[in-house]
Structure formats: C-alpha cells, structure tokens
Amino acid sequence: MPEYEGFIASFKEDGRAEVIVRPEASGIVGAPEASKKVCHCASSSSQVSMEALNPVQAAVGDRVAVRVDASLLLRNAGALIGMPFLALGLGWAVSFLVPASEVHGVPVKFLCLFCSLPLGIAAGVLLYRHWSRNNLPSISRIIRTRQEMASSFENAREPVPQFTNTPTNP
C-alpha cells in the first residue's frame, strides 16, 4: 500500500481532513533518469493536496502518514479499463447473433460493434464514480504532533549573545 507523509491543513465539514503532501525527494520514484527528461512537476517545491479520512483524530498542523489502499486503486482501474473491453467483447458477440440487415444504409453488425465501445466507456466512468465515492485515503498514524514540533523549535534557540563594553586602546 502506498504511504505518503504530509501535514493536516484543515478539516472539512464532514470530518475529513485536507492533507498537504510534499515529496521527500524530487523525481519519479524508481525512475530517476525518466524524471529528469519528462517530470517537471515532482520538484522539491511541489505539493499535492488530498482529502483523507481521519480515524486517528489528528489535529491541524500534525505531521501524519496517509495510506492509500492498493486494492481500491486496482478496482478503480479495472472499472475504467475493463468495462470498455467487456462492452466491446459483448458488442462483438452480439454482432454475430444479429441477422444481416441495415439501418439507413449502415449494417446493424457494424452499429453493434461501433456503439459498444462508447457505451462501455460511459459504463466504466459511472461505475468508477460509484465505487470511488468513498474510497478516500486514510490517515494511518501521527508522526509528530504540532506541539512536539513547536517544542523542538523552542528548545533549539541559542542563547542571545551578551555584548560588553571593553575599553579599546587607541
């Protein structure tokens, strides 16, 4: 399961959290040579905002780990890719069962095959929207709270240097 680290920026009305994710290292994971050539968006200054479920009750400003369930990604990809191929296969099978005839000079077998792909794409998009409605990433753990981060900055202060007046000899 992919896991990302980010900061909670705000909360939505329904209790979901908006998480700001910044990459630890710029580039595409596993393909540094490709990122130099094609990916200009994954730099150290880029950031992604995402909604996530908050079962651990993290607060605004906390550094959190956000987990995306890989099976949900596969299911959504199956809906978007599999449904058009399934519809195309069904259109092809129906074209064998339909008798040879024409509608306005266009063979019915061709219409079955031609119309099946757009219908499959539409069905895949509708299925994807239905399935992905509640498939949000989830905050799996709190890495550091905002109070811990603030106290670490407070302890890091160096003492203020004291200036003394020393006589100088001319």
C-alpha positions in Angstrom: 0.0 0.0 0.0 1.4 3.4 -0.9 2.0 5.6 2.1 2.7 9.3 2.0 3.7 11.9 4.7 2.1 15.3 4.9 0.6 17.9 7.2 -3.0 18.4 8.0 -4.0 21.8 6.7 -7.7 21.9 7.6 -10.9 19.9 8.2 -13.9 19.7 6.0 -17.5 19.8 7.3 -17.9 16.0 7.2 -14.8 15.4 9.4 -12.4 14.6 6.5 -9.0 16.2 6.7 -7.2 18.1 4.0 -3.6 16.9 3.9 -0.8 18.7 2.1 1.8 16.2 0.8 5.2 17.4 -0.3 7.8 15.0 -1.9 10.8 14.0 0.2 12.9 13.8 -2.9 12.2 15.3 -6.3 11.5 13.0 -9.2 9.6 9.8 -10.1 10.1 7.0 -7.6 12.1 4.2 -9.2 12.9 6.1 -12.4 15.3 8.9 -11.8 16.5 9.0 -15.4 13.0 9.5 -16.7 12.1 12.2 -14.2 15.0 14.3 -15.5 13.5 14.1 -19.0 9.8 14.3 -18.5 8.7 15.2 -15.0 8.9 18.8 -14.0 6.1 18.7 -11.5 7.8 16.5 -8.9 10.2 19.0 -7.6 11.1 19.8 -4.1 8.7 22.8 -4.1 5.7 20.9 -5.5 2.9 19.9 -3.2 -0.3 17.9 -3.5 -3.5 18.5 -1.5 -5.7 15.5 -0.8 -8.8 14.7 1.3 -8.3 11.8 3.8 -10.3 10.0 6.4 -9.1 10.8 10.0 -9.6 7.7 12.2 -6.6 8.6 14.4 -8.1 12.1 15.3 -5.1 14.1 14.2 -5.2 17.8 14.6 -4.4 20.7 12.2 -0.7 21.1 11.9 0.2 17.5 12.8 2.6 15.6 10.6 0.8 12.4 9.5 1.2 9.3 7.4 -1.5 8.8 4.8 -2.2 5.4 3.4 -3.9 4.5 0.1 -5.3 1.0 -0.2 -3.8 -0.6 -3.3 -6.8 -2.9 -3.9 -9.0 0.2 -4.3 -6.7 1.5 -7.0 -6.8 -1.8 -8.8 -10.6 -2.0 -8.6 -10.9 1.6 -10.0 -8.5 0.8 -12.8 -10.5 -2.3 -13.5 -13.7 -0.3 -13.9 -12.1 2.3 -16.2 -10.2 -0.2 -18.3 -12.1 -3.4 -18.0 -15.6 -2.2 -18.7 -14.8 -0.8 -22.2 -13.2 -4.1 -23.2 -16.0 -6.1 -21.8 -18.6 -3.9 -23.7 -16.5 -4.2 -26.8 -16.5 -8.0 -26.4 -20.2 -8.1 -25.9 -20.8 -5.9 -28.9 -18.7 -8.2 -31.0 -20.6 -11.3 -29.7 -24.0 -9.6 -30.4 -22.8 -8.7 -33.9 -22.6 -12.4 -34.6 -26.1 -13.1 -33.3 -27.8 -10.2 -35.2 -29.1 -11.1 -38.7 -27.5 -9.2 -41.6 -29.6 -6.1 -42.1 -29.2 -2.3 -42.5 -30.4 0.8 -40.8 -30.2 3.8 -43.0 -27.6 2.1 -45.1 -25.4 1.1 -42.2 -25.0 -2.6 -41.4 -26.5 -3.4 -38.0 -23.5 -5.6 -37.1 -21.2 -2.6 -37.5 -23.6 -0.5 -35.3 -23.4 -3.1 -32.5 -19.7 -3.1 -32.6 -19.3 0.7 -33.0 -21.7 1.6 -30.2 -20.4 -0.9 -27.7 -17.1 1.0 -27.0 -18.6 4.4 -26.1 -21.3 2.6 -24.0 -18.5 0.6 -22.3 -16.5 3.8 -21.6 -19.6 5.5 -20.2 -20.5 2.5 -18.0 -16.8 2.3 -16.8 -16.9 6.0 -15.8 -20.2 5.6 -14.0 -19.0 2.5 -12.2 -15.7 4.3 -11.2 -17.6 7.3 -9.8 -19.9 5.0 -7.8 -17.1 2.9 -6.4 -14.6 5.7 -5.7 -17.1 7.9 -3.9 -16.0 6.8 -0.5 -12.5 5.4 -1.4 -10.5 8.1 0.3 -7.0 7.7 1.6 -6.8 7.2 5.4 -4.5 8.7 7.9 -2.8 5.7 9.4 -0.7 7.3 12.2 0.5 10.6 13.6 4.3 11.0 13.1 4.7 14.2 15.1 2.1 16.5 16.7 2.3 20.2 16.2 3.1 20.6 19.9 6.1 18.3 19.6 7.3 20.2 16.6 6.8 23.6 18.2 8.7 22.5 21.4 11.6 21.2 19.3 11.9 24.7 17.8 11.7 26.3 21.2 14.5 24.1 22.6 16.7 24.9 19.6 17.0 28.5 20.4 20.6 29.6 21.1 21.3 32.0 23.9 21.4 35.6 23.0 25.0 36.9 22.9 25.9 39.4 25.6 27.8 42.4 24.4 30.2 44.1 26.9 31.8 47.4 26.7 35.5 46.8 26.7 37.9 49.7 26.6 39.9 49.9 23.5 43.4 51.4 23.5 44.0 54.0 20.9 
